[in-house]
Amino acid sequence: MSVKIGFIGCGGIAGAHMSRLAKLEDVEFSAMCDIERGRAEKAAESYGGKVYTDFKKMLNEAEMDACFICVPPFAHKGQEEVCIKKGVPFFVEKPIHLKLKSAQEIAKKVRAKGIITSVGYVLRYFDVVDTAREVLAKEQISAVLGRYFGEVPHAGKGWYGKKALSGGQLIEQATHTVDMMRYLLGEVKEVFAYSAGGINKKIYKGYDVEDTSTTLLKFKRGYIGNLTCTWLWSGWNNSVDVVGKGFLLNYAGNSITIQRSGKKVTYISSVDPMLEEDRAFIKAVAQKDKSVIRSDYPDAVKTLAVSLKAYESMRTGKPVKL
């Protein structure tokens, strides 16, 4: 039996999910919703489903087994809450919110009602990340170094460079690196962060987020870490290095490299992590089995908390406990 799904938000990231979901035999597109009707119509023409511009109306009328929420950070305006009220499992793209308290309230409702959820921390679904976790479980680890280097998305046009809309680079994009550090090394208990800016503000109209940030992290297991991010680079680089006794593991893109005593081994993934992410969510809904999901909503709140507390530290100039 097919899993009927609806979409709230039919932009670029939604299209990436749709194209992969279309490859799965047990998926049927039931409804497409976007505030720009043309985008919803275009998605419906390609994949099927009734067209809506009001997500509440869609969730009240359309028959669906699950919903994909693919809206910008600032546009989370009750979609998750309505899904919970209706008992509809949902997949939500990162970042899940801009307000920690609101996200925590949603997580509380998810747990209370037992709703199946998944969040778009797609990097967790690389098979090489499984290998990394298996290797790290046997090592004496001391430190981790993360970095997210990139350029301002869409040449500074749109909402990315506006703090009130995107939350800033650490929340909107480097959240993947924050999440990978958590996934590999466990929970963070304290952060201390600095930021620098002024260069991009001269280039992009309305830009008011940091150009660069550095966050120091204390992990509950005793590790220490550093995450440095910037939107001044030309290109993209997302990596995590884990250091231990006579040991270095590097995660970057779709590969991990392990070095010991001058010996180096590299593992390269051949899977499409977004396809695996979507497949897992559909399987979870169809079989009512949450175990296949690698980041549900309550877990993703912990990643959001690290970033928001780092911004709090930037403002106050003091360490902040989670």
FENZIQUI-V43418 format. One record per helix or strand. SS is the DSSP state (helix for helix, strand for strand). FROM is the first residue (numbers start at 1). LEN is the number of residues. If there is no record, write none. Layout:
[[SS & FROM & LEN] [SS & FROM & LEN]]
This chain:
[[strand & 3 & 6] [helix & 12 & 10] [strand & 27 & 7] [helix & 37 & 11] [strand & 50 & 3] [helix & 55 & 7] [strand & 66 & 4] [helix & 73 & 3] [helix & 79 & 8] [strand & 89 & 4] [helix & 100 & 14] [strand & 117 & 3] [helix & 122 & 4] [helix & 127 & 10] [strand & 141 & 11] [helix & 153 & 4] [helix & 163 & 4] [helix & 169 & 4] [helix & 175 & 11] [strand & 188 & 9] [helix & 199 & 5] [strand & 212 & 8] [strand & 224 & 7] [strand & 232 & 13] [strand & 247 & 6] [strand & 255 & 6] [strand & 263 & 6] [helix & 273 & 15] [helix & 290 & 3] [helix & 297 & 20] [strand & 320 & 2]]
